[in-house]
């Protein structure tokens, strides 16, 4: 739902005060086109904002949303693939979706809180029979055990609240969406099937159902720090922004950093790279989602900067250079006291081995590696990282004319 909030202030049905229903993907299986937390909003007049599947299930979701607005109650709908009925509503890719539909009255406070400037915020919705929704203003500092609103949402059971803290807080503090299932306070969810149970008469009372929460958290955009005001830095800036990063370009040389081609960056900083990185870390403006791309290609900048970066808990640290440059860089870092195990986190040479040559292609190679390293940190793309491969970084041009070889500069 939070993915739609930046557009809500300019969407006519919301501005005009119509009733709305929000359909959110809260569960998935197999191959699905969109991740958990993706939402679509439907107005009482049938207007749509957003998409859940690219067209496979939207029609059925709109119909269910209109019904939810008529009866005023939330609902959970499931959509899958039917091999028997080619015209049934479902996903042609073969996946399965669980979609929660929540109706909101005109001017609902939960919606107005998120309209306007994007700021940190989160929603916790209860999807089972208990129902309910709560807003979290500060996801990073939220503490479940200290929240009376969450206690009410869970039914005011201390044991359930304690169990929720372990699952809800990491989602909130990581800016992620996820489904949380908790054992009901009446007892454990009993899923064991035994010979005695099969032989026993059916139970008259229903098994207690789990408490199901869907958590969505929105943090400020993750930061990408690009060090090096050169052609490669200029190409990387817009690609980083396309991926949703807040992109900073930093270079110690004013004549380079002040060029107009870097004006599209969210911030342009003229400072020594390591000094700027350390000041940002000390000010609490970096986190575990931050990406650092070292394109300065100069040891007097690279070595102190990489020393500082590898001491921090960052999502990605990459440095440009040839394989010879990398070997010399590693030696210099070890001599400067960098622990050998920290070097395993260094992506150098930077990027996936895509055969990139031009600055734009190199930007794709770098951001591809950043994406591949998210989550588990394991590259499953089929393209090795340049740090893990061997041979030339750039492919030889086809039918290239013979050239006179010159000594390679040690830092190129």
N, C-alpha and C positions, 0 to 999 in steps of 0.2 A: 504493500500500500504506500509506503514511504517513497517509492520511486515515482509516483504520480504527483506528489505534493508540490514540487516546483512549478508545475503547470496549472495547479488548481486555481491560482489567483486570476488567471486569464481565461479560464474555461467558462463559457457563457452560462451553462446550467448551474454551476456552483455559485457564480456571481449573482445570478438572478434569484437564488434561494430555492431552487427545486429540491425535492427529495432525491437522494442518491443511494446507490448500493455499490459496495466495493467487493469485487471478486478477486480473491488472492490464492495463488498456488501455495498450498500448505503441505503437500506430500507428492512424491513422484516416484516412479519406478521405470526401469528400462530407459529407452531413448526418448527424451523429451526436449522440445526446442528452447524452453526458458527455465531459469532456476527458481528455487523456492523464494517466496516473497514478491515475485512478479505479480502485478495487479492490473485489473481493468475496472474502470468506473462506468457505471450506467446510470443515466438520469431517468426520472419518471416519464420523460417523453421519448425514451429509447436512444438518446444520444450517447456516444461511446467515447471514452478517453482511455487510450492504452490498448494492449493486446496481450493475450495469454499464450497463444500457440501459433500465431501466424495465419489463423483462419480455420483450423480444424474443428474447434469446439466453441468458437465465439458465439455462434447463433444460439446454441443451446444454453450457454451461460447467460446471455441477455434475457432469454425467456425465464430462466430460473431467478435472475435478479429482479425482473418485473414482478414475479410471484412473491419474492421476499419483501418487496416494498408494499405489496398489497396486504400481506398478512402481518407484516411488521416483525417477523422473527428471522434469525439467522439460520443458515442451512449449510450442510456439507454435501457436495455433489462429487461423484466419481466418474471419470471418463477414461475409456480404454479403447483397445482395438478389437473389432469383431470380425473374425475371418468368415463367419457364417453370413453376416449381413453387411454387404459392401456399402450400403447407404446408411448404416447406423452412425450415430454421432460418436466420434472417437478420433484417435490420433493415428494417422496413416503410417507414422514412423514405428508404431508398435508399442509405444510407451503407455504409461498410465499416469493420470493426474488426479489429485484430490484438490478440490477448489472450495474454499470457504467463502460464503456470500453473506455480507453483513450490511443490512439496510441502515441508513442514517436519515434522520429527519432534517428538515430545512434548517440551515444554520447550525448544524451539530457542532458543539464545542471541540470535539476530538479532531474535526477537520480544520477548523479555524486556527487551532494551535500550530498547525504545520504549514499553513499557507504563508506566502511571503518569503523573506530571506531564508536560505537554507542554513539551519543551525543544528547542533547535536540534539537528537531526540529519539525516542523509541516508543513502540507500542507493544503491549503484552495482551493478547486476546485469549480468552478461554473458549475452547472449541467444543467441549463436551456439553452435557446437559446443563451444567451450572451456568454457562454463558458469562458474558461480561468483558469489559475492556478497560485497560488503564494506560495512562500516558506517563512516560518517564522523561523528565526534562533534562537530566544529566546522566546519560548512560554510563559514562566512565566511572563516576563516583557512586553509582547506585549500589546500595547494600540491601539484599533481600531481607535479611533478618531485622532490619531497621525500618522496613516499609509497612506501615499500617494498611496502605492501599492494596499491596500484594497479599497481605494476610486475609483481607476481606475477600479478595478475588478467589483465593484458595479455600475459603470456608473457615478461616481462623483456626487452623490446626497446626500447632508448632512443629510437629514432626514433618508434615508436608512442606512447610515453609523452609525448614532446614534442607530437605532434599532438593527443593527448587533452587536454592541458592547456588548449589554446585553446578547446575546446568544453565540457569538463566544468566548469571553474572558474566560468564565467558562470552556468551553471544552478545550481550549488551556492550561489553567493553571492547569487543573485536569488531563492532560495526557490522554484524552478520545477521542473517535470518535463519531460524531453525525451529523444529518441532520438539517440544519437551513433553514427555509422558511421565507421570508420577503415580506411584501406587496410591490407591484411595485410602483415606484414613480408617475406613472400616476394616481393612485387612489387606494382605498381599494379594496381588493378582495371581490366581492359581492356574497355571497352564499345564500341570502334570497330568498325564493320563496313565492310570495304573489298572491292573487286573481287577482289584477290588472296586475301583470306581466304575469300571465298565459293567461289573456284575450288580452294582447297587442300583436301586430304583432312581429315577430322575429326581433331581432336586427341585423343590417347589419354588424356592427363592432364587432370585437372579444373583449371579456373581457380581461383586462390586466392580464397577468400571473405572478405568484409569482416569485421572485428571489430565487433560490434554491442553497444553498452552502453545500458542504460536507467537514467537518473539521476532520482532523486526527492530533493528537498531540502525540509526544513521549517525555517522560521525563526520566531522569535517573531511574534505577530500584528502586522501593520502598524498604525501609529498614526493615529488621527484626532483632531486637536486642534480643539475647538470653542470659539471665543472669543465669549462673550456669554451671560449667564445670563438668557435671556428665553424667550418662548413658542416661538420658532423653534429655539432651542438645545435646549429640552426635547423637542421633537418629533424632532430630528435624532439625539439620543443612541441610542434603541433601534434606529433604522434602520441607523445605522453599525455597531452591535454585530451586527445581523442579517447584515450583509455580512462579518463576521469581524474588524472593526477593534477594537483596544483604544482605547477612547474616553475622552478627557480633556476635561473642561469647565473653562475658565479664565475668571475675571472678577476685576477689581480691587476690586469692591465686595462686602464680606463679607455685607451684608444680602441681596444678590441671590443670591450663590453658595451660601449656606447653606440655601436652600429645600429642602424634602423632595423636591420633584419632580425634583431633579437627583441624588438619592442613588443612582440606578441606574447612573450613570457609573462607569467603572473607576477614575477618579481625579477628584476635584474640587479645584481649586487656586485659591486667592485670591492673586493677584499681578497686577502690571501685565503685560498680554499680551506686549509686546515683550521685557520682561525675562525672563519665563518661557521664551519661545521661544528666546532667545539662550542661556539657561542649559542648556536641554535639548540644543541643538545642540553647545555646548561640552563637554557631558558624554558625547557620542557616543550619545545616546538617540534620535536621529532618523536616517532614512535616505531613500533615493530612493523608498521606497514610502509615505512619510508624506504625509497629507492635512491641509491647513489650511483651516478654514472660519471666516471672519471675519464674525460676526453682531452685533458690538458696536454698529454703526450710530452711531458717535461718532468724529469726526475726531481727537480727542486720543488715542484708543486705536488707531484704524484706521491712521493714517499711519505712526507709528513701527513698528507691528506689520508692516504690509505691506512697509516698507523692509527689515526684518530677514528676512521670509519670502522675498522675491524675491532675496535674496543667497544663499539655500540651494538645494541640489539636492533639491527636493521633487517628489512626484508631481503635486500639485494645490494651487493657491492660489486661493481664491474669496472674494469679499467681497460682502455684501448691501448693497443701496441702489438708489435710483431711477437713471434715466439721467442726471438732473441731478447727483445725488450722484456718479455715476461720473466725469463730466466734471470736477467739482471735485476729486475724489480724484486723478485723473491729473495735473491741474495741480499739486496740492500735492506729489505724489511727484516730479515732474520738478523742481520748485523745490528739493526736498530733496536732489537729486543722484542719483535713481534713473535708471539708463541707460534710454533709450527702448526698447531691444530687450528689456529685462526685462519691460516692461509687456505684451508679447505673451503672457506666461505667466499673466497675471492674468485670472481668470474673474470679470468684473464687468460688469453685474449677475450674481450667482451663479445657476447652475442652467440647465436646459434650458427652452425656451419651451413649456411644457405647459399654460399657462393656469392655473397653480397660484394659489390664493388663501389657503387656510387654512394654519396652520403645518404640519400633517401633509402636505398637498399640496406645500408648499414643500420639505419634507424629501425627498419622492420626487423632486422636480425636481433638487435638489442631488445626491443620490446617483446619479440617472440620468446626470448630466453626469460625475460621477466615474468611473462605469463606462464611459461612452462614450469618455472620454479615456485609458483604460488602454492600455498597449501602444504603439500607433502614435501616440497622441495625437490621432487624427483621429476626429471625430464622424461616424458612419455610420448614426445612428438614423433620420434623416429629420426629426427635430425639431431646429431650430437652437438653439445656445446663445443665451441672452439677450444675451451680449456681442456676438454676431454679427448680431442682429436689430434691428429698429426698432419704434417704436410703444409703446403702453402695456404695462407688465409684467403687470398684472392685467387680465383682461377685464372690460368693463363689465357689471354685473348686468342680467339681462333684466327688463324692465318696472320698472326702478328709478325711484323718485320723483325729481323734480327736486330738486337740492341747490344750496345757495349755495356758490359756489366761494370758497376762501380761498387766500391765498398759500402756496405750497409751501415747507415748511422746507427749506433747502438740503441737509440731510443725511438726508432721508427719501425 
